[in-house]
Amino acid sequence: MFCTVQYSKMIKAYYLEKCVVISLVLWKYFIIYHCYAGLNFSSMIFKVSRVNMSNVSCSENDTKEEEKEEILHYMKVINAFKAYRVTALRALDECERNYHALPPTHKKMIPGNIKAIEESKVCIDCNALVIKEITKFCNEMFINKSYKELAEHVPFTSSDSDKVKSTLKQIVRDWSIDGEEERRLCYMPIIDEITQRLPVSGNKEIHVLVPGCGLGRLPWELAKLGYFAQGNEFSFFMLFTSNFILNKTPGESEADYHQFTLYPWVGKRCNNISWKDALRAVKFPDVFPGSLPFSNRLSMAAGDFMEIYDAEAYWDCVACCFFIDTAPNIISYLEKIYSILKPGGLFVNFGPLLYHFFGMSNERSIELSYQEMVDVIQQVGFVIIKQDWSKGLYTNVPRSMLNYEYNCALLVARKPDPREGYGNSK
Ligand SMILES: C[S@@+](CC[C@H](N)C(=O)[O-])C[C@H]1O[C@@H](n2cnc3c(N)ncnc32)[C@H](O)[C@@H]1O
């Protein structure tokens, strides 16, 4: 066990009790040390590429134009990550200015307010250090492609900065103890259906695809159970971060790994019950990602799900969690899932119908009601074997005055296998 893991427990307790009295300067060094403590990389054994990440969207036939477009996009995401600190601090500036513009009598009423702003700056510094680690490994993250950063300035948008912040919250969902409840609510129903209906046994390889897998925890859990799991993602925000967590977080064994500290809710200015909630630290990863019992059973494929999966009848199962509604046309997703599943293959879906493209100008978004989706699933050729409803959360904020709770649909369907007769109702 790295001594820092023990040390950080002490620090956490200390942080909770004593932060009020620590001077800002000391506090800053304290947090930065806390974040970096134990990161003596030269002495760590990295299990390099525990998980193969391949960029399937690139091919030798890509035109120069397409290549250029991809590298510009890559740079935009890198730049948005690298600008996190400046962007987040700038957003706090206005809060600080507004505080200082208050009449002295009002300031006196809220002594904790400016303190929370000052502490937020330190938490932002700490997040920036984690982001530095995430971006360190991007250039060589794919087994089949490397990137060289461009010298020219590639601008990013405020929506890119928002994506950096939501990626930090996704770390909580997928790779922290704080995300345990979300994973129990959203991933467990999927895992239960797969283990019941497609149990791992003997030498039979069961191939499960998880499209839009975010930071990869669901395919990781499936690989841990012995499935040959592939996570698919097209967002560089997610891919950089999952590469860091899956392949680069240091450790030696299941019980011996390094945890990082993140402040996912820093900068959240509204609906706070107490500032302590917005400044709460979260540790990740909660498990050592390199501790999968089987090697080579987890892979990650980068690219658009609709474009990179062409092989028909390859997968035993396609498992979607909060993904099916990311399509501009959900019918095309369902047809694709049907075509890439083997006869007898399982489609498991869990999530809401939020329709990510709805209302976007220049996008042709088609929205189906749940009932329509069920009809389409059958028209595509599936036999539905289970439908259920249950609560789902997505990057929920603990102790906030605002939270979303989804009434998620769990739907399990099978692609009929003509050899076994129509129906295949199990
Ligand atoms: C709402 S998130 C869900 C992430 C994860 N499944 C979870 O439950 O935490 C949807 C994810 O799908 C990814 N995504 C959306 N469209 C995609 C596509 N066409 N191909 C691959 N990934 C896609 C997004 O980048 C995003 O990470």
The ligand as an SDF file (V2000), in Angstrom:
LIG
                    3D

 27 29  0  0  0  0  0  0  0  0999 V2000
  -25.3690   10.1520  -21.6380 C   0  0  0  0  0  0  0  0  0  0  0  0
  -23.7720    9.5600  -21.8980 S   0  0  0  0  0  0  0  0  0  0  0  0
  -23.8310    7.9420  -21.1470 C   0  0  0  0  0  0  0  0  0  0  0  0
  -22.4790    7.4000  -20.8040 C   0  0  0  0  0  0  0  0  0  0  0  0
  -22.4950    6.0310  -20.1010 C   0  0  0  0  0  0  0  0  0  0  0  0
  -23.1510    5.0330  -20.9080 N   0  0  0  0  0  0  0  0  0  0  0  0
  -23.1400    6.1290  -18.7510 C   0  0  0  0  0  0  0  0  0  0  0  0
  -24.2310    5.5730  -18.5550 O   0  0  0  0  0  0  0  0  0  0  0  0
  -22.5550    6.7820  -17.8800 O   0  0  0  0  0  0  0  0  0  0  0  0
  -23.8250    9.1520  -23.6070 C   0  0  0  0  0  0  0  0  0  0  0  0
  -22.4600    8.8530  -24.1620 C   0  0  0  0  0  0  0  0  0  0  0  0
  -22.5890    8.3900  -25.4920 O   0  0  0  0  0  0  0  0  0  0  0  0
  -21.5430    8.9500  -26.2720 C   0  0  0  0  0  0  0  0  0  0  0  0
  -22.0280    8.9600  -27.6470 N   0  0  0  0  0  0  0  0  0  0  0  0
  -23.0670    9.6780  -28.1530 C   0  0  0  0  0  0  0  0  0  0  0  0
  -23.2460    9.4040  -29.4450 N   0  0  0  0  0  0  0  0  0  0  0  0
  -22.3070    8.4850  -29.7800 C   0  0  0  0  0  0  0  0  0  0  0  0
  -21.9900    7.7940  -30.9970 C   0  0  0  0  0  0  0  0  0  0  0  0
  -22.6920    8.0050  -32.1080 N   0  0  0  0  0  0  0  0  0  0  0  0
  -20.9740    6.9190  -30.9850 N   0  0  0  0  0  0  0  0  0  0  0  0
  -20.2670    6.6920  -29.8550 C   0  0  0  0  0  0  0  0  0  0  0  0
  -20.5080    7.3220  -28.6760 N   0  0  0  0  0  0  0  0  0  0  0  0
  -21.5290    8.1980  -28.6450 C   0  0  0  0  0  0  0  0  0  0  0  0
  -21.3390   10.3330  -25.6700 C   0  0  0  0  0  0  0  0  0  0  0  0
  -20.0530   10.8370  -25.9520 O   0  0  0  0  0  0  0  0  0  0  0  0
  -21.5590   10.0790  -24.2050 C   0  0  0  0  0  0  0  0  0  0  0  0
  -20.3710    9.7780  -23.5340 O   0  0  0  0  0  0  0  0  0  0  0  0
  1  2  1  0
  2  3  1  0
  2 10  1  0
  3  4  1  0
  4  5  1  0
  5  6  1  0
  5  7  1  0
  7  8  2  0
  7  9  1  0
 10 11  1  0
 11 12  1  0
 11 26  1  0
 12 13  1  0
 13 14  1  0
 13 24  1  0
 14 15  1  0
 14 23  1  0
 15 16  2  0
 16 17  1  0
 17 18  1  0
 17 23  2  0
 18 19  1  0
 18 20  2  0
 20 21  1  0
 21 22  2  0
 22 23  1  0
 24 25  1  0
 24 26  1  0
 26 27  1  0
M  CHG  2   2   1   9  -1
M  END
$$$$
